[in-house]
Structures are given as C-alpha cells and as structure tokens.
Amino acid sequence: METTYDAAILANGNFPKHAVPLNILQHTPHVIACDGAIQNYPQAEAVVGDGDSIPAAYRHLLIQVNEQEDNDLTKATRYCLQHGWHRIAYIGCTGRREDHTLGNIALLMRYFKDMAVDGVMFTDQGTFTPARDERLFSSTPGQQVSIFNFGSTRIASERLKWSSYAYRELWQGTLNEALADSFVLRADGYYMVYQTYED
C-alpha cells in the first residue's frame, strides 16, 4: 500500500483504527486537522476551519477561514495546495453522519477534477481513489473492488472478475474482485475506485 504523501488531512469523522491510515498519520510530514479533529490527533501542525469546534487549548494552531461556501475539508485542502502539497491522504472522512460521508467522498472527485489534487481517502476498510481515462491499479488476488462512474461513457477493465462498463447507477459497479496483483481500467472520463485492504 502506497504511503508516501505530502500531507494528510484528518477530518472529524471516525478516527481510524486500522493500521494503514494510522501509519499514514504517523509518517506523513504534514498533518492538518479539520476543526474538532485536533482533539483526536493533537500532533497535527495546524487546524483549518471556522474554529467553531476547537477547544481553547488548540486555538494557537488555528488557521481560521470564516467563509461558509465550502466545508472544512475543502478549506484544509486549499491550505495544503497553498503550500505546494498536492499528494494528499484524506483520513477520518467517513463514519458518524452518512450525509457527511457521501459528501466527502464526492468532494474527493471535485479535488481531483478541479484542483489537481492527487488524493486518496482512507477508511478502516479500504481506500477511495479518483481517476480518469486509463489507469493501472495495484491489487492482490481476491481483493474486493468497486467502481463508481463520474461521467465516463466507456469503462473497460482487465484482470477483474467481472467486466466493467459505463455504469449508469452507483450500485452497478460495486462488488467486483481483482484477479491478479494489478488491474487496468480504460475509460473516457472520470471514475472512482474503492479497494479493500489486503488483510
């Protein structure tokens, strides 16, 4: 599993328990917390947000952004980009409220498409990776894979158990399986790939 990132953004969802996201938090050079998430990881170098849920003990770390057009995850992403950090690991973005979870996963694609972020979202079960056109993904035989279409009219696959196509509904590309140590997706647009961890 690739763990080399410029920065990690820790959102205020469920704090991870799995070794993969915990390892990223410990070994990524810059960890930025979204508002109240600093309570779960006080080692973060900065807190980005509107400051509405930061305990007084951490206010000296606050980079306050008061505009309400975007959420704290997007504000933290902009902060990273301002520092030249484009390879970003997103952690703590799921759990708790399901609407926040769906919104954060969708934002990952926005960051990829509109802000040139090379980002991956890590949960306690696996990863979400936005992609476009043709891409090779590392995998393990038997790894569970789901593909979510974001506007492609063609999606073809190699080394997946079931052939991919340009899914029209979110559920259609779920529950696939890798057959080898890598697989290829060929599309004419954007899509999101979910992969479970090896263990």
C-alpha positions as CSV (number, residue, x, y, z in Angstrom):
1,M,0.0,0.0,0.0
2,E,1.4,3.4,-1.1
3,T,2.0,5.6,2.0
4,T,4.1,8.5,0.6
5,Y,2.1,11.7,0.7
6,D,2.9,15.4,1.0
7,A,0.2,15.8,3.6
8,A,-2.6,14.1,5.4
9,I,-5.9,15.8,6.2
10,L,-7.7,14.5,9.3
11,A,-11.5,15.2,9.2
12,N,-13.8,14.9,12.2
13,G,-15.4,11.6,11.3
14,N,-14.5,8.3,12.9
15,F,-10.9,8.3,14.0
16,P,-9.2,5.3,12.3
17,K,-8.3,2.1,14.0
18,H,-6.8,0.2,11.0
19,A,-3.0,0.1,10.7
20,V,-2.9,1.6,7.2
21,P,-4.4,5.1,7.9
22,L,-2.7,5.2,11.3
23,N,0.6,4.5,9.7
24,I,0.0,7.4,7.2
25,L,-0.8,9.8,10.1
26,Q,2.4,8.8,11.8
27,H,4.7,9.0,8.7
28,T,3.3,11.8,6.6
29,P,5.4,15.0,7.1
30,H,2.4,17.4,7.4
31,V,-0.9,16.5,9.2
32,I,-3.7,19.1,9.0
33,A,-6.7,18.7,11.2
34,C,-10.2,20.0,10.4
35,D,-11.6,21.9,13.3
36,G,-12.6,19.5,16.1
37,A,-10.5,16.6,14.7
38,I,-7.5,18.1,16.5
39,Q,-8.8,16.5,19.7
40,N,-8.2,13.1,18.2
41,Y,-4.7,13.9,16.9
42,P,-3.1,16.8,18.8
43,Q,0.2,16.2,17.0
44,A,-1.3,17.9,13.9
45,E,0.7,21.0,12.9
46,A,-2.3,23.2,12.1
47,V,-6.1,23.2,12.4
48,V,-8.0,24.7,9.4
49,G,-11.7,25.7,9.6
50,D,-14.0,28.3,11.0
51,G,-13.0,27.5,14.6
52,D,-16.4,26.6,15.9
53,S,-15.4,23.4,17.5
54,I,-11.8,23.8,18.6
55,P,-11.0,23.6,22.3
56,A,-9.2,26.6,23.7
57,A,-6.0,24.5,24.2
58,Y,-5.5,24.2,20.5
59,R,-6.6,27.7,19.3
60,H,-2.9,28.7,18.8
61,L,-2.9,26.2,15.9
62,L,-6.0,27.6,14.2
63,I,-5.9,28.8,10.6
64,Q,-9.3,30.4,10.6
65,V,-11.3,30.5,7.4
66,N,-14.7,32.0,8.0
67,E,-16.3,31.7,4.6
68,Q,-19.2,29.2,4.5
69,E,-19.3,28.3,0.8
70,D,-17.1,25.3,1.4
71,N,-16.7,22.9,4.3
72,D,-13.6,22.5,6.5
73,L,-12.3,19.6,4.4
74,T,-12.1,21.8,1.3
75,K,-10.6,24.7,3.4
76,A,-7.9,22.3,4.6
77,T,-7.3,21.1,1.0
78,R,-6.8,24.7,-0.2
79,Y,-4.4,25.2,2.7
80,C,-2.3,22.2,1.5
81,L,-2.3,23.4,-2.1
82,Q,-1.1,26.9,-1.0
83,H,1.9,25.1,0.5
84,G,2.5,23.1,-2.7
85,W,1.3,19.8,-1.2
86,H,-0.7,18.0,-3.9
87,R,-0.4,14.4,-2.8
88,I,-2.9,14.3,0.0
89,A,-4.2,11.4,2.1
90,Y,-7.7,12.0,3.5
91,I,-8.4,10.3,6.8
92,G,-11.4,10.4,9.2
93,C,-13.8,11.5,6.4
94,T,-16.3,8.7,7.0
95,G,-18.5,7.4,9.8
96,R,-20.8,9.3,12.1
97,R,-23.2,11.0,9.7
98,E,-23.9,9.3,6.4
99,D,-24.6,12.5,4.5
100,H,-21.2,13.8,5.5
101,T,-19.6,10.6,4.4
102,L,-21.3,10.8,0.9
103,G,-20.4,14.4,0.6
104,N,-16.8,13.9,1.5
105,I,-16.4,11.0,-1.0
106,A,-17.9,13.2,-3.7
107,L,-15.5,16.1,-2.7
108,L,-12.6,13.8,-3.4
109,M,-13.6,13.7,-7.0
110,R,-14.0,17.5,-7.1
111,Y,-10.5,18.0,-5.7
112,F,-9.1,15.7,-8.4
113,K,-11.0,17.2,-11.3
114,D,-10.9,20.9,-10.4
115,M,-8.0,21.4,-8.1
116,A,-5.4,18.9,-9.4
117,V,-5.2,17.0,-6.1
118,D,-3.6,13.6,-6.2
119,G,-5.7,12.3,-3.3
120,V,-6.7,9.0,-1.7
121,M,-9.3,8.6,1.0
122,F,-8.5,6.0,3.7
123,T,-11.2,4.4,5.8
124,D,-10.9,1.5,8.2
125,Q,-11.9,-0.9,5.5
126,G,-10.2,0.4,2.3
127,T,-9.5,3.3,0.0
128,F,-11.2,5.6,-2.4
129,T,-9.1,6.7,-5.4
130,P,-10.4,9.2,-8.1
131,A,-9.1,8.5,-11.6
132,R,-9.7,9.3,-15.2
133,D,-9.1,7.6,-18.6
134,E,-6.6,4.7,-18.4
135,R,-5.0,3.7,-15.2
136,L,-3.2,0.7,-13.6
137,F,-4.1,-0.1,-10.0
138,S,-2.0,-2.3,-7.7
139,S,-4.1,-5.0,-6.1
140,T,-4.0,-8.5,-4.7
141,P,-5.8,-11.6,-6.0
142,G,-9.2,-11.7,-4.3
143,Q,-9.2,-8.0,-3.3
144,Q,-12.7,-6.5,-3.4
145,V,-13.1,-3.6,-5.9
146,S,-15.9,-1.3,-6.6
147,I,-16.0,1.3,-9.4
148,F,-18.2,4.4,-9.4
149,N,-18.7,6.3,-12.7
150,F,-18.4,10.1,-12.7
151,G,-19.4,10.8,-16.3
152,S,-17.5,8.3,-18.5
153,T,-19.3,6.9,-21.5
154,R,-16.9,3.9,-21.7
155,I,-15.2,1.9,-19.0
156,A,-13.4,-1.3,-19.8
157,S,-11.4,-3.5,-17.4
158,E,-8.6,-6.1,-17.4
159,R,-7.9,-8.6,-14.6
160,L,-11.2,-8.0,-12.8
161,K,-13.6,-10.9,-12.2
162,W,-16.5,-9.1,-13.9
163,S,-16.1,-6.9,-17.0
164,S,-16.7,-3.2,-16.4
165,Y,-18.8,-0.9,-18.4
166,A,-20.1,2.7,-18.2
167,Y,-22.2,2.3,-15.1
168,R,-25.3,4.5,-15.0
169,E,-26.1,3.9,-11.3
170,L,-23.9,4.0,-8.3
171,W,-24.6,0.4,-7.3
172,Q,-23.8,-1.2,-10.7
173,G,-20.0,-1.1,-10.3
174,T,-19.8,-2.5,-6.8
175,L,-18.7,-5.9,-5.6
176,N,-16.1,-6.7,-8.2
177,E,-12.9,-8.6,-7.5
178,A,-9.2,-8.4,-8.5
179,L,-7.7,-11.5,-10.2
180,A,-4.1,-10.5,-10.0
181,D,-1.5,-8.2,-8.5
182,S,-2.8,-5.3,-10.7
183,F,-5.8,-4.4,-12.8
184,V,-6.4,-1.9,-15.6
185,L,-9.3,0.4,-16.2
186,R,-9.7,2.2,-19.5
187,A,-12.3,5.0,-19.7
188,D,-13.0,8.2,-21.5
189,G,-13.7,10.3,-18.4
190,Y,-13.7,10.2,-14.6
191,Y,-14.5,7.4,-12.2
192,M,-13.8,6.4,-8.5
193,V,-12.3,3.1,-7.4
194,Y,-12.8,1.6,-4.0
195,Q,-10.4,-1.2,-2.9
196,T,-10.4,-3.1,0.4
197,Y,-7.2,-3.6,2.4
198,E,-5.2,-6.8,1.9
199,D,-5.9,-8.2,5.4
